[in-house]
């Protein structure tokens, strides 16, 4: 921590404007990782594609392809008394939706971001302070909008301590904001789980609740227990809304279910994001259920829990991508390298730039060894890190969201900033969270520091270092 300077200046102007000037050469830490590690046994095409993606990643970094860089600003300054300061200043390469620079400083005031400025500007403003050390690459705290648990703990529980442990596991792995997802179960159980999670949302442990079911298609149930799937039921919907007390942020529905329109409208009127998924319908119905004509604005784990993309039967995958490309929807993508091939990941990012939200769909086994686990009412076996129920369906993920950023950047060849936004600003936007997902003045002081291989070094959540 640098010593406190006599006063700290906090900008209240819009943080960045776009200027087409060349950025300075990156510090050594900004360079991408080297070649694939020895012992990679992937099939040759996948290896070649990954090598190509890494070459693109490296070329982008060396060209300085960083998008917007900060302009020298003429801003109004507010001088804050020394006593009011938490003098944390975190320095590094900054990659976020609202700021990108090779050497910048994020200043923290209590639980908020006070400012994000180039290092040279910080030095000029703090002539008497010890300069902060360059720590690595600074990203916004990640935002996971589809997460069932981790480190042996579940969100589909009525035990708040268990749910808190699941959230804290992901916080410490860099996901500073997450929705707790509950899966299909008997209605009374889902209502009780949502009522418990409400408390965790109200105290800031989680960012809200996602109900994945029970109004889903049996033919595409995946790991959702088919015994409890049903048509959209207004009465159960009311019970869930009441139990959540305003903290239900997303509900996944299959649009072909009888009664979909009425329940989707009720949810939408209550401020709940309608997400389409676990659906077996055709292109026209799925597309029509998304904006602008439908209530849906999100697609639950695109390609998983729906028929595969086919050129004569395009189905929900094509409909979701078209809607995302039109700016009418955001598509979730499980970035764990198991649910989705990296080539399909490339396709999705190319088709819907800025409209892809990386998720983990993590379950109890995330961060745990292979073994036997539970997802909702179902038993799950994890082998080589892949979770499956008895019929072989993949049952949620075992990764963290930072793994997803690494997968998108290094295996799909997505520009680093786009990969970061897909795990921060885009998911935050998808569910209407305005205080997280970026590095900008006034947002929560949530950030992570990673090394050149995008491995986690430190996590700051609400202004507190967790590691
Ligand atoms: Zn899920």
Boltz pocket constraint, residues with backbone or C-beta under 6 A from the ligand:
constraints:
  - pocket:
      binder: B
      contacts: [[A, 146], [A, 148], [A, 181], [A, 212], [A, 361], [A, 396]]
      max_distance: 6.0
